[in-house]
Amino acid sequence: MSYPVLPQRVFNSPLVEFANFADGSHVNLIRLTKPYANGISFAVHETTRSAFASNGMFVSYDKAKLKFDWMVVAGKLESKLINQGKIE
């Protein structure tokens, strides 16, 4: 399975929401510290084994949150959800 490759700036940005699974996989919603000129300000990074899962970059929090929620649902099909939370 091939995932879109996220740029390094995603991994140097703050976490907004997270979900961790029993098999060691995760789904993270990240707010970019330095948004792109085209408006991309959020990213979803996931490592689940779901066939429906993929990383993504988004302009709005609402679209990123929708993707995050879908990836958590897809991850639950593969492994038990251990914890999920929001970072204020």
Jmol script that loads the backbone (N, CA, C; Angstrom):
load data "model"
ATOM      1  N   MET A   1       0.853  -1.164   0.000  1.00  0.00           N
ATOM      2  CA  MET A   1       0.000   0.000   0.000  1.00  0.00           C
ATOM      3  C   MET A   1       0.903   1.232   0.000  1.00  0.00           C
ATOM      4  N   SER A   2       0.598   2.197  -0.838  1.00  0.00           N
ATOM      5  CA  SER A   2       1.412   3.395  -0.965  1.00  0.00           C
ATOM      6  C   SER A   2       0.683   4.606  -0.390  1.00  0.00           C
ATOM      7  N   TYR A   3       1.314   5.286   0.544  1.00  0.00           N
ATOM      8  CA  TYR A   3       0.733   6.468   1.174  1.00  0.00           C
ATOM      9  C   TYR A   3       1.312   7.725   0.559  1.00  0.00           C
ATOM     10  N   PRO A   4       0.517   8.802   0.493  1.00  0.00           N
ATOM     11  CA  PRO A   4       1.117  10.082   0.112  1.00  0.00           C
ATOM     12  C   PRO A   4       2.207  10.429   1.131  1.00  0.00           C
ATOM     13  N   VAL A   5       3.332  10.902   0.660  1.00  0.00           N
ATOM     14  CA  VAL A   5       4.438  11.253   1.543  1.00  0.00           C
ATOM     15  C   VAL A   5       4.199  12.667   2.079  1.00  0.00           C
ATOM     16  N   LEU A   6       4.206  12.799   3.395  1.00  0.00           N
ATOM     17  CA  LEU A   6       4.017  14.108   4.021  1.00  0.00           C
ATOM     18  C   LEU A   6       5.362  14.805   4.156  1.00  0.00           C
ATOM     19  N   PRO A   7       5.409  16.108   3.938  1.00  0.00           N
ATOM     20  CA  PRO A   7       6.670  16.838   4.065  1.00  0.00           C
ATOM     21  C   PRO A   7       7.137  16.913   5.519  1.00  0.00           C
ATOM     22  N   GLN A   8       8.413  17.148   5.715  1.00  0.00           N
ATOM     23  CA  GLN A   8       9.006  17.176   7.052  1.00  0.00           C
ATOM     24  C   GLN A   8       8.368  18.223   7.957  1.00  0.00           C
ATOM     25  N   ARG A   9       7.911  19.335   7.400  1.00  0.00           N
ATOM     26  CA  ARG A   9       7.320  20.384   8.240  1.00  0.00           C
ATOM     27  C   ARG A   9       6.097  19.887   9.009  1.00  0.00           C
ATOM     28  N   VAL A  10       5.442  18.864   8.511  1.00  0.00           N
ATOM     29  CA  VAL A  10       4.298  18.282   9.223  1.00  0.00           C
ATOM     30  C   VAL A  10       4.755  17.719  10.560  1.00  0.00           C
ATOM     31  N   PHE A  11       5.884  17.046  10.582  1.00  0.00           N
ATOM     32  CA  PHE A  11       6.358  16.373  11.785  1.00  0.00           C
ATOM     33  C   PHE A  11       7.049  17.319  12.770  1.00  0.00           C
ATOM     34  N   ASN A  12       7.222  18.575  12.372  1.00  0.00           N
ATOM     35  CA  ASN A  12       7.761  19.595  13.266  1.00  0.00           C
ATOM     36  C   ASN A  12       6.672  20.547  13.743  1.00  0.00           C
ATOM     37  N   SER A  13       5.426  20.164  13.557  1.00  0.00           N
ATOM     38  CA  SER A  13       4.275  20.995  13.896  1.00  0.00           C
ATOM     39  C   SER A  13       3.496  20.360  15.042  1.00  0.00           C
ATOM     40  N   PRO A  14       2.660  21.164  15.729  1.00  0.00           N
ATOM     41  CA  PRO A  14       1.951  20.659  16.915  1.00  0.00           C
ATOM     42  C   PRO A  14       0.794  19.710  16.587  1.00  0.00           C
ATOM     43  N   LEU A  15       0.648  18.752  17.457  1.00  0.00           N
ATOM     44  CA  LEU A  15      -0.425  17.779  17.386  1.00  0.00           C
ATOM     45  C   LEU A  15      -1.708  18.414  17.903  1.00  0.00           C
ATOM     46  N   VAL A  16      -2.825  18.184  17.215  1.00  0.00           N
ATOM     47  CA  VAL A  16      -4.127  18.707  17.632  1.00  0.00           C
ATOM     48  C   VAL A  16      -4.976  17.594  18.242  1.00  0.00           C
ATOM     49  N   GLU A  17      -5.020  16.437  17.552  1.00  0.00           N
ATOM     50  CA  GLU A  17      -5.759  15.275  18.044  1.00  0.00           C
ATOM     51  C   GLU A  17      -4.974  14.012  17.734  1.00  0.00           C
ATOM     52  N   PHE A  18      -5.243  12.961  18.513  1.00  0.00           N
ATOM     53  CA  PHE A  18      -4.529  11.703  18.324  1.00  0.00           C
ATOM     54  C   PHE A  18      -5.447  10.523  18.631  1.00  0.00           C
ATOM     55  N   ALA A  19      -5.109   9.383  18.063  1.00  0.00           N
ATOM     56  CA  ALA A  19      -5.761   8.116  18.380  1.00  0.00           C
ATOM     57  C   ALA A  19      -4.686   7.034  18.297  1.00  0.00           C
ATOM     58  N   ASN A  20      -4.582   6.220  19.338  1.00  0.00           N
ATOM     59  CA  ASN A  20      -3.586   5.150  19.394  1.00  0.00           C
ATOM     60  C   ASN A  20      -4.287   3.801  19.473  1.00  0.00           C
ATOM     61  N   PHE A  21      -3.732   2.815  18.767  1.00  0.00           N
ATOM     62  CA  PHE A  21      -4.340   1.498  18.683  1.00  0.00           C
ATOM     63  C   PHE A  21      -3.447   0.438  19.325  1.00  0.00           C
ATOM     64  N   ALA A  22      -4.046  -0.688  19.675  1.00  0.00           N
ATOM     65  CA  ALA A  22      -3.351  -1.767  20.379  1.00  0.00           C
ATOM     66  C   ALA A  22      -2.188  -2.350  19.578  1.00  0.00           C
ATOM     67  N   ASP A  23      -2.266  -2.313  18.257  1.00  0.00           N
ATOM     68  CA  ASP A  23      -1.181  -2.879  17.444  1.00  0.00           C
ATOM     69  C   ASP A  23      -0.007  -1.924  17.253  1.00  0.00           C
ATOM     70  N   GLY A  24      -0.047  -0.773  17.926  1.00  0.00           N
ATOM     71  CA  GLY A  24       1.046   0.197  17.846  1.00  0.00           C
ATOM     72  C   GLY A  24       0.845   1.257  16.778  1.00  0.00           C
ATOM     73  N   SER A  25      -0.216   1.168  16.018  1.00  0.00           N
ATOM     74  CA  SER A  25      -0.479   2.174  14.988  1.00  0.00           C
ATOM     75  C   SER A  25      -1.165   3.394  15.591  1.00  0.00           C
ATOM     76  N   HIS A  26      -1.236   4.469  14.806  1.00  0.00           N
ATOM     77  CA  HIS A  26      -1.843   5.709  15.302  1.00  0.00           C
ATOM     78  C   HIS A  26      -2.441   6.513  14.149  1.00  0.00           C
ATOM     79  N   VAL A  27      -3.272   7.469  14.524  1.00  0.00           N
ATOM     80  CA  VAL A  27      -3.782   8.490  13.605  1.00  0.00           C
ATOM     81  C   VAL A  27      -3.581   9.815  14.310  1.00  0.00           C
ATOM     82  N   ASN A  28      -2.931  10.776  13.641  1.00  0.00           N
ATOM     83  CA  ASN A  28      -2.670  12.091  14.223  1.00  0.00           C
ATOM     84  C   ASN A  28      -3.219  13.190  13.331  1.00  0.00           C
ATOM     85  N   LEU A  29      -3.835  14.177  13.952  1.00  0.00           N
ATOM     86  CA  LEU A  29      -4.268  15.396  13.266  1.00  0.00           C
ATOM     87  C   LEU A  29      -3.302  16.488  13.703  1.00  0.00           C
ATOM     88  N   ILE A  30      -2.660  17.132  12.738  1.00  0.00           N
ATOM     89  CA  ILE A  30      -1.572  18.075  13.006  1.00  0.00           C
ATOM     90  C   ILE A  30      -1.891  19.431  12.387  1.00  0.00           C
ATOM     91  N   ARG A  31      -1.640  20.501  13.160  1.00  0.00           N
ATOM     92  CA  ARG A  31      -1.781  21.869  12.640  1.00  0.00           C
ATOM     93  C   ARG A  31      -0.391  22.349  12.239  1.00  0.00           C
ATOM     94  N   LEU A  32      -0.227  22.725  10.982  1.00  0.00           N
ATOM     95  CA  LEU A  32       1.083  23.158  10.500  1.00  0.00           C
ATOM     96  C   LEU A  32       1.487  24.487  11.123  1.00  0.00           C
ATOM     97  N   THR A  33       2.703  24.559  11.622  1.00  0.00           N
ATOM     98  CA  THR A  33       3.235  25.788  12.194  1.00  0.00           C
ATOM     99  C   THR A  33       3.384  26.851  11.114  1.00  0.00           C
ATOM    100  N   LYS A  34       3.851  26.422   9.948  1.00  0.00           N
ATOM    101  CA  LYS A  34       4.014  27.323   8.799  1.00  0.00           C
ATOM    102  C   LYS A  34       3.120  26.827   7.667  1.00  0.00           C
ATOM    103  N   PRO A  35       1.889  27.363   7.577  1.00  0.00           N
ATOM    104  CA  PRO A  35       0.986  26.926   6.501  1.00  0.00           C
ATOM    105  C   PRO A  35       1.554  27.254   5.120  1.00  0.00           C
ATOM    106  N   TYR A  36       1.114  26.505   4.133  1.00  0.00           N
ATOM    107  CA  TYR A  36       1.525  26.750   2.758  1.00  0.00           C
ATOM    108  C   TYR A  36       0.805  27.967   2.191  1.00  0.00           C
ATOM    109  N   ALA A  37       1.376  28.576   1.162  1.00  0.00           N
ATOM    110  CA  ALA A  37       0.779  29.750   0.517  1.00  0.00           C
ATOM    111  C   ALA A  37      -0.596  29.423  -0.075  1.00  0.00           C
ATOM    112  N   ASN A  38      -0.822  28.166  -0.461  1.00  0.00           N
ATOM    113  CA  ASN A  38      -2.115  27.777  -1.025  1.00  0.00           C
ATOM    114  C   ASN A  38      -3.180  27.505   0.037  1.00  0.00           C
ATOM    115  N   GLY A  39      -2.843  27.741   1.307  1.00  0.00           N
ATOM    116  CA  GLY A  39      -3.815  27.615   2.386  1.00  0.00           C
ATOM    117  C   GLY A  39      -3.767  26.324   3.160  1.00  0.00           C
ATOM    118  N   ILE A  40      -2.979  25.352   2.729  1.00  0.00           N
ATOM    119  CA  ILE A  40      -2.905  24.083   3.459  1.00  0.00           C
ATOM    120  C   ILE A  40      -2.327  24.339   4.838  1.00  0.00           C
ATOM    121  N   SER A  41      -3.143  24.009   5.860  1.00  0.00           N
ATOM    122  CA  SER A  41      -2.764  24.306   7.240  1.00  0.00           C
ATOM    123  C   SER A  41      -2.828  23.100   8.171  1.00  0.00           C
ATOM    124  N   PHE A  42      -3.400  21.983   7.705  1.00  0.00           N
ATOM    125  CA  PHE A  42      -3.576  20.805   8.549  1.00  0.00           C
ATOM    126  C   PHE A  42      -3.151  19.547   7.805  1.00  0.00           C
ATOM    127  N   ALA A  43      -2.729  18.546   8.568  1.00  0.00           N
ATOM    128  CA  ALA A  43      -2.345  17.265   7.985  1.00  0.00           C
ATOM    129  C   ALA A  43      -2.880  16.139   8.862  1.00  0.00           C
ATOM    130  N   VAL A  44      -3.150  15.010   8.236  1.00  0.00           N
ATOM    131  CA  VAL A  44      -3.517  13.794   8.953  1.00  0.00           C
ATOM    132  C   VAL A  44      -2.460  12.750   8.610  1.00  0.00           C
ATOM    133  N   HIS A  45      -1.816  12.232   9.655  1.00  0.00           N
ATOM    134  CA  HIS A  45      -0.792  11.201   9.488  1.00  0.00           C
ATOM    135  C   HIS A  45      -1.299   9.946  10.178  1.00  0.00           C
ATOM    136  N   GLU A  46      -1.289   8.838   9.459  1.00  0.00           N
ATOM    137  CA  GLU A  46      -1.771   7.599  10.056  1.00  0.00           C
ATOM    138  C   GLU A  46      -0.881   6.435   9.669  1.00  0.00           C
ATOM    139  N   THR A  47      -0.844   5.432  10.558  1.00  0.00           N
ATOM    140  CA  THR A  47      -0.015   4.253  10.327  1.00  0.00           C
ATOM    141  C   THR A  47      -0.810   2.962  10.460  1.00  0.00           C
ATOM    142  N   THR A  48      -2.135   3.035  10.400  1.00  0.00           N
ATOM    143  CA  THR A  48      -2.957   1.835  10.554  1.00  0.00           C
ATOM    144  C   THR A  48      -2.793   0.902   9.359  1.00  0.00           C
ATOM    145  N   ARG A  49      -3.258  -0.302   9.513  1.00  0.00           N
ATOM    146  CA  ARG A  49      -3.154  -1.298   8.453  1.00  0.00           C
ATOM    147  C   ARG A  49      -4.417  -1.373   7.602  1.00  0.00           C
ATOM    148  N   SER A  50      -5.319  -0.449   7.788  1.00  0.00           N
ATOM    149  CA  SER A  50      -6.573  -0.449   7.045  1.00  0.00           C
ATOM    150  C   SER A  50      -6.336  -0.172   5.563  1.00  0.00           C
ATOM    151  N   ALA A  51      -7.049  -0.881   4.725  1.00  0.00           N
ATOM    152  CA  ALA A  51      -6.947  -0.667   3.279  1.00  0.00           C
ATOM    153  C   ALA A  51      -7.560   0.667   2.869  1.00  0.00           C
ATOM    154  N   PHE A  52      -8.390   1.242   3.713  1.00  0.00           N
ATOM    155  CA  PHE A  52      -9.065   2.505   3.421  1.00  0.00           C
ATOM    156  C   PHE A  52      -8.275   3.717   3.898  1.00  0.00           C
ATOM    157  N   ALA A  53      -7.156   3.505   4.549  1.00  0.00           N
ATOM    158  CA  ALA A  53      -6.425   4.580   5.206  1.00  0.00           C
ATOM    159  C   ALA A  53      -5.397   5.232   4.296  1.00  0.00           C
ATOM    160  N   SER A  54      -5.174   6.528   4.537  1.00  0.00           N
ATOM    161  CA  SER A  54      -4.115   7.255   3.835  1.00  0.00           C
ATOM    162  C   SER A  54      -3.850   8.571   4.549  1.00  0.00           C
ATOM    163  N   ASN A  55      -2.671   9.120   4.329  1.00  0.00           N
ATOM    164  CA  ASN A  55      -2.321  10.428   4.859  1.00  0.00           C
ATOM    165  C   ASN A  55      -2.993  11.499   4.007  1.00  0.00           C
ATOM    166  N   GLY A  56      -3.015  12.724   4.516  1.00  0.00           N
ATOM    167  CA  GLY A  56      -3.584  13.798   3.715  1.00  0.00           C
ATOM    168  C   GLY A  56      -3.257  15.166   4.275  1.00  0.00           C
ATOM    169  N   MET A  57      -3.379  16.187   3.418  1.00  0.00           N
ATOM    170  CA  MET A  57      -3.150  17.581   3.823  1.00  0.00           C
ATOM    171  C   MET A  57      -4.384  18.391   3.441  1.00  0.00           C
ATOM    172  N   PHE A  58      -4.765  19.346   4.317  1.00  0.00           N
ATOM    173  CA  PHE A  58      -6.045  20.026   4.186  1.00  0.00           C
ATOM    174  C   PHE A  58      -5.943  21.516   4.461  1.00  0.00           C
ATOM    175  N   VAL A  59      -6.865  22.254   3.842  1.00  0.00           N
ATOM    176  CA  VAL A  59      -6.926  23.708   4.015  1.00  0.00           C
ATOM    177  C   VAL A  59      -7.640  24.066   5.317  1.00  0.00           C
ATOM    178  N   SER A  60      -8.701  23.344   5.655  1.00  0.00           N
ATOM    179  CA  SER A  60      -9.497  23.706   6.837  1.00  0.00           C
ATOM    180  C   SER A  60      -9.457  22.612   7.901  1.00  0.00           C
ATOM    181  N   TYR A  61      -9.673  23.033   9.129  1.00  0.00           N
ATOM    182  CA  TYR A  61      -9.739  22.097  10.247  1.00  0.00           C
ATOM    183  C   TYR A  61     -10.902  21.129  10.057  1.00  0.00           C
ATOM    184  N   ASP A  62     -12.039  21.630   9.567  1.00  0.00           N
ATOM    185  CA  ASP A  62     -13.220  20.793   9.399  1.00  0.00           C
ATOM    186  C   ASP A  62     -12.956  19.620   8.455  1.00  0.00           C
ATOM    187  N   LYS A  63     -12.287  19.876   7.348  1.00  0.00           N
ATOM    188  CA  LYS A  63     -11.979  18.802   6.394  1.00  0.00           C
ATOM    189  C   LYS A  63     -10.954  17.836   6.979  1.00  0.00           C
ATOM    190  N   ALA A  64      -9.965  18.363   7.684  1.00  0.00           N
ATOM    191  CA  ALA A  64      -8.962  17.508   8.317  1.00  0.00           C
ATOM    192  C   ALA A  64      -9.600  16.653   9.410  1.00  0.00           C
ATOM    193  N   LYS A  65     -10.505  17.234  10.168  1.00  0.00           N
ATOM    194  CA  LYS A  65     -11.193  16.511  11.246  1.00  0.00           C
ATOM    195  C   LYS A  65     -12.048  15.383  10.673  1.00  0.00           C
ATOM    196  N   LEU A  66     -12.722  15.652   9.563  1.00  0.00           N
ATOM    197  CA  LEU A  66     -13.524  14.624   8.911  1.00  0.00           C
ATOM    198  C   LEU A  66     -12.651  13.448   8.486  1.00  0.00           C
ATOM    199  N   LYS A  67     -11.496  13.732   7.885  1.00  0.00           N
ATOM    200  CA  LYS A  67     -10.546  12.685   7.477  1.00  0.00           C
ATOM    201  C   LYS A  67     -10.027  11.929   8.706  1.00  0.00           C
ATOM    202  N   PHE A  68      -9.670  12.667   9.756  1.00  0.00           N
ATOM    203  CA  PHE A  68      -9.178  12.060  10.994  1.00  0.00           C
ATOM    204  C   PHE A  68     -10.212  11.076  11.540  1.00  0.00           C
ATOM    205  N   ASP A  69     -11.467  11.523  11.635  1.00  0.00           N
ATOM    206  CA  ASP A  69     -12.524  10.662  12.171  1.00  0.00           C
ATOM    207  C   ASP A  69     -12.710   9.402  11.330  1.00  0.00           C
ATOM    208  N   TRP A  70     -12.651   9.537  10.007  1.00  0.00           N
ATOM    209  CA  TRP A  70     -12.783   8.367   9.135  1.00  0.00           C
ATOM    210  C   TRP A  70     -11.604   7.415   9.309  1.00  0.00           C
ATOM    211  N   MET A  71     -10.416   7.953   9.485  1.00  0.00           N
ATOM    212  CA  MET A  71      -9.244   7.095   9.664  1.00  0.00           C
ATOM    213  C   MET A  71      -9.300   6.363  11.004  1.00  0.00           C
ATOM    214  N   VAL A  72      -9.875   6.987  12.026  1.00  0.00           N
ATOM    215  CA  VAL A  72     -10.037   6.319  13.319  1.00  0.00           C
ATOM    216  C   VAL A  72     -11.028   5.168  13.171  1.00  0.00           C
ATOM    217  N   VAL A  73     -12.128   5.405  12.481  1.00  0.00           N
ATOM    218  CA  VAL A  73     -13.112   4.338  12.244  1.00  0.00           C
ATOM    219  C   VAL A  73     -12.460   3.187  11.473  1.00  0.00           C
ATOM    220  N   ALA A  74     -11.709   3.500  10.424  1.00  0.00           N
ATOM    221  CA  ALA A  74     -11.029   2.469   9.639  1.00  0.00           C
ATOM    222  C   ALA A  74      -9.999   1.726  10.491  1.00  0.00           C
ATOM    223  N   GLY A  75      -9.291   2.446  11.353  1.00  0.00           N
ATOM    224  CA  GLY A  75      -8.306   1.821  12.236  1.00  0.00           C
ATOM    225  C   GLY A  75      -8.938   0.867  13.231  1.00  0.00           C
ATOM    226  N   LYS A  76     -10.155   1.201  13.695  1.00  0.00           N
ATOM    227  CA  LYS A  76     -10.860   0.339  14.649  1.00  0.00           C
ATOM    228  C   LYS A  76     -11.242  -1.000  14.028  1.00  0.00           C
ATOM    229  N   LEU A  77     -11.341  -1.043  12.711  1.00  0.00           N
ATOM    230  CA  LEU A  77     -11.652  -2.305  12.042  1.00  0.00           C
ATOM    231  C   LEU A  77     -10.474  -3.270  12.080  1.00  0.00           C
ATOM    232  N   GLU A  78      -9.263  -2.729  12.248  1.00  0.00           N
ATOM    233  CA  GLU A  78      -8.039  -3.533  12.242  1.00  0.00           C
ATOM    234  C   GLU A  78      -7.494  -3.826  13.634  1.00  0.00           C
ATOM    235  N   SER A  79      -7.725  -2.915  14.593  1.00  0.00           N
ATOM    236  CA  SER A  79      -7.137  -3.055  15.922  1.00  0.00           C
ATOM    237  C   SER A  79      -7.979  -2.291  16.949  1.00  0.00           C
ATOM    238  N   LYS A  80      -7.855  -2.683  18.194  1.00  0.00           N
ATOM    239  CA  LYS A  80      -8.605  -2.040  19.271  1.00  0.00           C
ATOM    240  C   LYS A  80      -8.043  -0.643  19.550  1.00  0.00           C
ATOM    241  N   LEU A  81      -8.936   0.333  19.695  1.00  0.00           N
ATOM    242  CA  LEU A  81      -8.544   1.698  20.044  1.00  0.00           C
ATOM    243  C   LEU A  81      -8.165   1.737  21.521  1.00  0.00           C
ATOM    244  N   ILE A  82      -6.938   2.184  21.819  1.00  0.00           N
ATOM    245  CA  ILE A  82      -6.470   2.267  23.204  1.00  0.00           C
ATOM    246  C   ILE A  82      -6.853   3.602  23.816  1.00  0.00           C
ATOM    247  N   ASN A  83      -6.512   4.689  23.124  1.00  0.00           N
ATOM    248  CA  ASN A  83      -6.880   6.009  23.623  1.00  0.00           C
ATOM    249  C   ASN A  83      -6.994   6.994  22.472  1.00  0.00           C
ATOM    250  N   GLN A  84      -7.803   8.005  22.729  1.00  0.00           N
ATOM    251  CA  GLN A  84      -8.022   9.056  21.737  1.00  0.00           C
ATOM    252  C   GLN A  84      -8.190  10.350  22.514  1.00  0.00           C
ATOM    253  N   GLY A  85      -7.638  11.444  21.992  1.00  0.00           N
ATOM    254  CA  GLY A  85      -7.766  12.693  22.703  1.00  0.00           C
ATOM    255  C   GLY A  85      -7.485  13.907  21.842  1.00  0.00           C
ATOM    256  N   LYS A  86      -7.700  15.041  22.478  1.00  0.00           N
ATOM    257  CA  LYS A  86      -7.499  16.337  21.834  1.00  0.00           C
ATOM    258  C   LYS A  86      -6.517  17.125  22.684  1.00  0.00           C
ATOM    259  N   ILE A  87      -5.570  17.775  22.036  1.00  0.00           N
ATOM    260  CA  ILE A  87      -4.579  18.584  22.727  1.00  0.00           C
ATOM    261  C   ILE A  87      -5.059  20.040  22.648  1.00  0.00           C
ATOM    262  N   GLU A  88      -5.236  20.644  23.778  1.00  0.00           N
ATOM    263  CA  GLU A  88      -5.718  22.046  23.800  1.00  0.00           C
ATOM    264  C   GLU A  88      -4.574  23.012  23.719  1.00  0.00           C
TER     265      GLU A  88
END
end "model"
wireframe off; spacefill off
backbone 0.3
color backbone group
